[in-house]
Structure formats: C-alpha cells, structure tokens
Amino acid sequence: MLSTQALLSAIGVGEQSATVIGATFQWFLRDLTGMLGGILFTFYQGSNLDSNAKMWRLVADFMNDLGMLMDLVSPLFPSAFMLIVCLGSLSRSFTGVASGATRAALTQHFALQNNAADISAKEGSQETVATMIGMAIGMLLARITMGCPLAIWLSFLSLTMFHMYANYKAVCCLSLTSLNPQRCSIALQHYIQTAEVLSPQQVSMMEHVLPAWASSWSLRSIKLIHTRVRLGARISSLHHTEIKELLHLAGANNNDKQEKYLLVERKETISVIVQKDATANDIFQSFVHALVMAYVPDQESRYFESMSWMDKHYECFIEKLKISGWKTDRLLSPSVCWRANWGSRKID
C-alpha cells in the first residue's frame, strides 16, 4: 500500500498537469518491462527452480520487496522515474516466475495423499484472507503516515525486515523428502563417515537455504562436495587427453553391461557424461558416484576407489534412504541438456 501510494503520486494522480495518456504510457512501459523480464528469467533460470525451491522462495520474496522499494524511491528522482519504475517491475517479474514455480514444488511436498489440487485451493484461500487483512491494515497505515516521509520509511523498512525474517524461518522449517544436490551431498557424506543415513528433518537443519554468495561465510566450516560435480557435461568441452581417459575408463568397465554414464576429473571438478538412454535412476546413480569420487582424498586412486565403494555400498545406501523417508526415484537437479551416445564391442 505504501509503495503503490508513492507510485501513483509520482505518476501524477491528483495533479492538474498530469494527462491520462501520459500516465497510461508510463504504466504500459512498466508492465512491458516486467513481461520481458519474466520471459528472460524463465529462459536462464527455469531449470534451477525445482532443485532449489527453498532458496528461490526466499529470492522471490526478496525481489518482491526490492520492487516495492523501487516504487517507493521513484518519486525522489523525477528525472530517472521511468528507469526506477521499470527496474522495480523487472524485479517483481522475477518474483512472479520464481514464486509460482516454487509454490508448485512445495505443494507437491504437502500433498501427502496425492491431493495437490485440494492443497493448492486451500493455500490460495488462506493467502486471500491474509491479503485482505493486510490490505485493510495497509490502508490504515497509509492514511496515518500520509505526508510524513520519515514515518513512511520507518514503517516500510521495519515491515520489510520482519517479512524477510518470517519467510526465512518458514523456509527453514520445511523438511523436504526429495533429494537435490545439496541434500544428497549432506546425506552421503554422513553415511560414508558413520554408515548411518540422516532423516529429512536432520538434513533440513544442516541445509543452507540462502544463495551461495549470501551464505559463503557459513559454508567454510562445512565442505559440500556437490559444488565440485558437473552433471551433464558436454564431450566437446573436454580436451583430447580427457577424451582418451574417457575411452580408457569405458574400456576398463564391464563390457557385458552397457554403462549409462562416464566420469572424468578436470581441475578438481568431476564431470559426468550422461548416456543418451540414461533413466532418472541412472542419473541419480551417476551423481552419487561423482560425489563419492569427489570425497576420496587420493587423486591417483580416486576413480577405482569410488567404483569399489559403489559396488559394495550403493544398494545399501539407497535402501537406507528409503527407510529414512527419502524419495530416491529421481534427483532434483537442473535438466541434463547434453547427452552422449556410445557403445561397446569385444575386441579379439
């Protein structure tokens, strides 16, 4: 309500010099910028929203607050009004895409009886009631603070800080049972060290929901090996020596079984080459194999030690994950865009 009041004032509502066509054009340009921003954001980040639903839920709220801040600032800079308003609309367009996508992912989490439609309808009704109450209080607050910039800014900043804190605590309470790269890394590292699998509630307490740049200070004490894994790497991005290594590793594997993925290490990064016909279970297995390979300290024997661990412990690890309440049918990761096709033949 405070930002809308400031935006309408900046457009010229209540002033005799303001024209309808001028206000309409400004509003149109603002909406057009938001539409284009939503399309571009979906193009660049659409495949990441499902795998990091918690983080993008927070990012969506932050970008929404940033957009409202732009609207509130716009009357202070008349010469740059359109630029600031368009940036605010661009910020809110990110919110619309990220909020809608993460809402779908979280609705699936709460639909314990496969009743996603029922959960979505009830959540929408609760949000409508909360919005109506908020609008009523916002109208009262806008009336009280009218004409007092200091009161407007104090109210806006205090409400924004409380909003972000409440959303952060709410996201931290979520114990998702699906495995994304970070949760899989936490569970696997603990299993390798103790032979026990953490529950979704335990992993959620250790999971970092803030973006990497905002939580780098807290990641120093915890080594998350999933950041070293590159899933679905392009073969054309590898050097000639790395391709020769791939061929050697493929020849060292059992020819009776068609491998669905190949691993190659490059500058402390484990690249996963996914086979064209690999299923969701194969991709999940390849990621776990890459995590194990990244965990092994000895670089020379890293590949063969990881192969030995997979042969001995992978099936047991998957069974314990299922018993602990985890979903192991797929890995929530960005879609694998690049796949390769290879075969094997016996040489006399």
Order of alpha helices (4+ residues) and beta strands (2+ residues): alpha-alpha-alpha-alpha-alpha-alpha-beta-alpha-alpha-alpha-beta-alpha-beta-beta-alpha-alpha-beta
